[in-house]
Amino acid sequence: MSTLPPPDWPHLDLERALWANGALWVAGIDEAGRGALAGPVAAAAVILPQITNFTLELRGVRDSKKMTPPQRESWSRAIQAAAVTFGVGLASAGEIDTLGISPATKLAVKRAIQALSVVPDHLLIDYITLPDLPIPQTSLPKGDAHSLSIAAASVLAKTARDAILCELDQQYPGYGLAEHKGYGTAAHQAAIEKLGPSPIHRLTFEPLCSIQKA
């Protein structure tokens, strides 16, 4: 049985091209929780080592949404052990309501970058751009399908945020946060209708905005 990752899984071609051009520290970046109704938006930044055939070390890592929770947890530990450095940044529900989701997501990304132990030479980011950050960067639609660094960041962002929502479930029982992780499921919306919003709900998101006005 081959140990090579499937050809449609993320790879290091983009990173290798940047390494060859002198970018020593290439950080992959992704976020989690952008569309949720509760909890923070999380971002992660991951710098992988320049090792030949390193793809084999993380051959099960892909877009975190395509992985099961046990797979994400297992590979999250492997990513943290293998990475040169990694960082996770958050923007709270209050910051999301104050700034808007896009600026708050960029704030979480910047905090993730600041948590790295080295300053990246280049950023590979899934979708967004950071024009006010003086670091060369490449924005890639569906980046977690193409870049192993971005896919690794997607796993760390997702597992970090899921852990936070499980903790928040203990602080704010009744909403089922540990089950749906703050997303707008029917059960979650029914709980909001019954209990009203909690301090970690995003009041500028529907249906919370309409509930507040009612």
KEDOLUM-874696 format. One record per residue (C-alpha): residue in one letter; residue number from 1; z, x, y. Coordinates in nm, 3 decimals, padded with zeros to 5 digits. Each point is the difference from the previous one (the first is absolute). Layout:
residues N
[rolo a NUM [Z X Y]]
...
END
This chain:
residues 214
[rolo m 1 [00.000 00.000 00.000]]
[rolo s 2 [-00.102 00.145 00.336]]
[rolo t 3 [00.269 00.081 00.256]]
[rolo l 4 [-00.244 -00.022 00.288]]
[rolo p 5 [00.049 -00.289 00.245]]
[rolo p 6 [-00.264 -00.272 00.000]]
[rolo p 7 [-00.290 00.084 00.236]]
[rolo d 8 [00.075 -00.294 00.230]]
[rolo w 9 [00.360 00.110 00.057]]
[rolo p 10 [00.112 00.203 00.303]]
[rolo h 11 [-00.088 00.369 00.003]]
[rolo l 12 [00.046 00.310 00.213]]
[rolo d 13 [-00.357 00.051 00.119]]
[rolo l 14 [00.088 -00.082 00.360]]
[rolo e 15 [00.306 00.221 -00.006]]
[rolo r 16 [-00.190 00.289 -00.156]]
[rolo a 17 [-00.268 -00.016 00.270]]
[rolo l 18 [00.269 00.018 00.267]]
[rolo w 19 [00.181 00.284 -00.179]]
[rolo a 20 [-00.327 00.192 -00.017]]
[rolo n 21 [-00.034 -00.041 00.378]]
[rolo g 22 [00.343 00.148 00.065]]
[rolo a 23 [00.224 -00.307 00.008]]
[rolo l 24 [00.297 00.126 -00.201]]
[rolo w 25 [00.218 -00.311 00.025]]
[rolo v 26 [-00.195 -00.324 -00.055]]
[rolo a 27 [00.217 -00.311 00.016]]
[rolo g 28 [-00.099 -00.327 -00.164]]
[rolo i 29 [00.148 -00.304 00.172]]
[rolo d 30 [00.032 -00.366 -00.092]]
[rolo e 31 [00.220 -00.300 00.083]]
[rolo a 32 [00.163 -00.291 -00.179]]
[rolo g 33 [00.132 -00.335 00.119]]
[rolo r 34 [-00.236 -00.061 00.289]]
[rolo g 35 [-00.053 -00.366 -00.091]]
[rolo a 36 [00.352 -00.091 -00.108]]
[rolo l 37 [00.216 -00.258 00.178]]
[rolo a 38 [00.322 00.199 -00.034]]
[rolo g 39 [00.120 00.357 -00.003]]
[rolo p 40 [-00.148 00.317 00.147]]
[rolo v 41 [-00.348 00.137 -00.026]]
[rolo a 42 [00.012 00.333 -00.186]]
[rolo a 43 [-00.228 00.300 00.013]]
[rolo a 44 [-00.009 00.317 -00.205]]
[rolo a 45 [-00.163 00.338 00.050]]
[rolo v 46 [-00.065 00.236 -00.291]]
[rolo i 47 [-00.129 00.358 -00.005]]
[rolo l 48 [-00.119 00.111 -00.343]]
[rolo p 49 [-00.030 00.364 -00.110]]
[rolo q 50 [-00.329 00.188 -00.021]]
[rolo i 51 [-00.004 00.037 -00.378]]
[rolo t 52 [-00.311 00.000 -00.219]]
[rolo n 53 [-00.018 -00.315 -00.214]]
[rolo f 54 [00.309 -00.140 00.173]]
[rolo t 55 [-00.152 -00.346 -00.045]]
[rolo l 56 [00.121 00.018 -00.361]]
[rolo e 57 [00.361 00.029 00.118]]
[rolo l 58 [-00.024 -00.343 00.163]]
[rolo r 59 [-00.269 -00.153 -00.220]]
[rolo g 60 [00.169 -00.342 -00.002]]
[rolo v 61 [00.033 -00.032 00.378]]
[rolo r 62 [-00.225 -00.249 00.173]]
[rolo d 63 [00.021 -00.281 00.256]]
[rolo s 64 [00.361 -00.118 -00.037]]
[rolo k 65 [-00.109 -00.366 -00.004]]
[rolo k 66 [-00.183 00.068 -00.327]]
[rolo m 67 [00.309 00.145 -00.168]]
[rolo t 68 [00.293 -00.178 -00.165]]
[rolo p 69 [00.351 00.049 00.145]]
[rolo p 70 [00.105 00.232 -00.289]]
[rolo q 71 [-00.318 00.205 00.048]]
[rolo r 72 [00.066 00.031 00.373]]
[rolo e 73 [00.360 00.108 -00.057]]
[rolo s 74 [-00.099 00.259 -00.259]]
[rolo w 75 [-00.282 00.146 00.204]]
[rolo s 76 [00.207 -00.008 00.318]]
[rolo r 77 [00.239 00.248 -00.160]]
[rolo a 78 [-00.291 00.214 -00.118]]
[rolo i 79 [-00.159 00.000 00.348]]
[rolo q 80 [00.324 00.103 00.166]]
[rolo a 81 [00.046 00.282 -00.251]]
[rolo a 82 [-00.358 00.127 00.032]]
[rolo a 83 [-00.061 -00.035 00.375]]
[rolo v 84 [00.031 00.290 00.241]]
[rolo t 85 [00.182 -00.246 00.225]]
[rolo f 86 [00.014 -00.374 00.058]]
[rolo g 87 [00.149 -00.234 00.257]]
[rolo v 88 [00.067 -00.371 00.038]]
[rolo g 89 [00.018 -00.183 00.331]]
[rolo l 90 [00.101 -00.357 00.084]]
[rolo a 91 [-00.041 -00.245 00.286]]
[rolo s 92 [00.245 -00.288 -00.004]]
[rolo a 93 [-00.071 -00.371 00.026]]
[rolo g 94 [00.137 00.013 00.354]]
[rolo e 95 [-00.240 00.279 00.093]]
[rolo i 96 [-00.287 -00.194 -00.157]]
[rolo d 97 [00.087 -00.308 00.209]]
[rolo t 98 [00.032 00.210 00.316]]
[rolo l 99 [-00.301 00.227 -00.039]]
[rolo g 100 [-00.234 -00.197 -00.226]]
[rolo i 101 [-00.084 00.088 -00.359]]
[rolo s 102 [-00.273 00.255 00.073]]
[rolo p 103 [00.203 00.212 00.246]]
[rolo a 104 [00.307 -00.031 -00.225]]
[rolo t 105 [-00.201 00.118 -00.300]]
[rolo k 106 [-00.118 00.303 00.197]]
[rolo l 107 [00.362 00.064 00.100]]
[rolo a 108 [00.102 00.001 -00.367]]
[rolo v 109 [-00.286 00.241 -00.076]]
[rolo k 110 [00.110 00.237 00.275]]
[rolo r 111 [00.355 -00.007 -00.134]]
[rolo a 112 [-00.129 00.083 -00.348]]
[rolo i 113 [-00.194 00.297 00.140]]
[rolo q 114 [00.308 00.117 00.190]]
[rolo a 115 [00.196 -00.007 -00.326]]
[rolo l 116 [-00.231 00.261 -00.157]]
[rolo s 117 [00.135 00.355 -00.026]]
[rolo v 118 [-00.324 00.145 00.143]]
[rolo v 119 [-00.240 -00.113 00.271]]
[rolo p 120 [-00.322 -00.125 -00.163]]
[rolo d 121 [-00.331 00.164 00.086]]
[rolo h 122 [-00.192 -00.320 -00.077]]
[rolo l 123 [00.084 -00.364 -00.072]]
[rolo l 124 [-00.177 -00.223 -00.252]]
[rolo i 125 [00.097 -00.354 00.096]]
[rolo d 126 [-00.079 -00.332 -00.163]]
[rolo y 127 [-00.178 -00.203 00.274]]
[rolo i 128 [00.204 00.072 00.313]]
[rolo t 129 [-00.041 00.274 00.258]]
[rolo l 130 [00.257 00.173 00.220]]
[rolo p 131 [-00.192 00.097 00.314]]
[rolo d 132 [00.313 00.116 00.183]]
[rolo l 133 [00.098 00.244 -00.276]]
[rolo p 134 [-00.151 00.349 00.052]]
[rolo i 135 [-00.079 00.060 -00.369]]
[rolo p 136 [-00.354 -00.019 -00.142]]
[rolo q 137 [-00.031 -00.312 -00.211]]
[rolo t 138 [-00.236 -00.202 -00.213]]
[rolo s 139 [00.031 -00.378 -00.034]]
[rolo l 140 [-00.124 -00.124 -00.336]]
[rolo p 141 [-00.055 -00.368 -00.092]]
[rolo k 142 [00.147 -00.046 -00.348]]
[rolo g 143 [00.123 00.355 00.023]]
[rolo d 144 [00.243 -00.045 -00.289]]
[rolo a 145 [-00.301 -00.049 -00.229]]
[rolo h 146 [-00.153 00.333 00.099]]
[rolo s 147 [00.274 00.242 00.105]]
[rolo l 148 [00.279 00.096 -00.240]]
[rolo s 149 [00.218 00.095 00.296]]
[rolo i 150 [-00.038 -00.348 00.150]]
[rolo a 151 [00.056 -00.166 -00.338]]
[rolo a 152 [00.317 00.204 -00.044]]
[rolo a 153 [00.115 -00.108 00.346]]
[rolo s 154 [-00.069 -00.364 -00.088]]
[rolo v 155 [00.231 00.031 -00.301]]
[rolo l 156 [00.282 00.158 00.200]]
[rolo a 157 [-00.029 -00.254 00.282]]
[rolo k 158 [00.002 -00.291 -00.245]]
[rolo t 159 [00.292 00.121 -00.211]]
[rolo a 160 [00.207 00.091 00.307]]
[rolo r 161 [-00.057 -00.339 00.158]]
[rolo d 162 [00.066 -00.189 -00.326]]
[rolo a 163 [00.334 00.179 -00.034]]
[rolo i 164 [00.092 -00.098 00.356]]
[rolo l 165 [-00.088 -00.365 -00.063]]
[rolo c 166 [00.218 -00.002 -00.313]]
[rolo e 167 [00.289 00.128 00.213]]
[rolo l 168 [-00.071 -00.261 00.267]]
[rolo d 169 [00.008 -00.267 -00.269]]
[rolo q 170 [00.369 00.079 -00.045]]
[rolo q 171 [00.065 -00.026 00.374]]
[rolo y 172 [-00.204 -00.318 00.047]]
[rolo p 173 [00.023 -00.201 -00.323]]
[rolo g 174 [-00.192 -00.319 -00.058]]
[rolo y 175 [-00.343 00.116 00.113]]
[rolo g 176 [-00.100 00.173 -00.323]]
[rolo l 177 [-00.089 00.324 00.178]]
[rolo a 178 [00.039 00.208 -00.317]]
[rolo e 179 [-00.265 -00.211 -00.172]]
[rolo h 180 [-00.273 -00.037 00.263]]
[rolo k 181 [00.092 00.302 00.218]]
[rolo g 182 [-00.021 -00.205 00.317]]
[rolo y 183 [-00.353 -00.132 -00.046]]
[rolo g 184 [-00.086 -00.360 00.083]]
[rolo t 185 [00.020 -00.160 -00.343]]
[rolo a 186 [00.057 -00.375 -00.030]]
[rolo a 187 [00.358 00.065 -00.115]]
[rolo h 188 [00.066 00.229 00.295]]
[rolo q 189 [-00.137 -00.248 00.252]]
[rolo a 190 [00.205 -00.278 -00.157]]
[rolo a 191 [00.313 00.216 00.033]]
[rolo i 192 [-00.079 00.065 00.368]]
[rolo e 193 [-00.039 -00.375 00.058]]
[rolo k 194 [00.337 -00.059 -00.166]]
[rolo l 195 [00.204 00.292 00.135]]
[rolo g 196 [-00.184 00.091 00.317]]
[rolo p 197 [-00.107 00.357 00.077]]
[rolo s 198 [00.231 00.295 -00.056]]
[rolo p 199 [00.037 00.304 00.229]]
[rolo i 200 [-00.259 00.188 -00.205]]
[rolo h 201 [-00.272 -00.266 00.023]]
[rolo r 202 [-00.303 00.057 00.225]]
[rolo l 203 [00.028 -00.281 00.251]]
[rolo t 204 [-00.348 00.056 00.146]]
[rolo f 205 [-00.162 -00.065 -00.341]]
[rolo e 206 [-00.102 -00.346 -00.117]]
[rolo p 207 [00.155 -00.224 -00.120]]
[rolo l 208 [00.312 00.152 00.158]]
[rolo c 209 [-00.143 -00.024 00.349]]
[rolo s 210 [-00.061 -00.373 -00.039]]
[rolo i 211 [00.342 -00.057 -00.157]]
[rolo q 212 [00.164 00.168 00.298]]
[rolo k 213 [-00.186 -00.230 00.239]]
[rolo a 214 [00.075 -00.318 -00.195]]
END
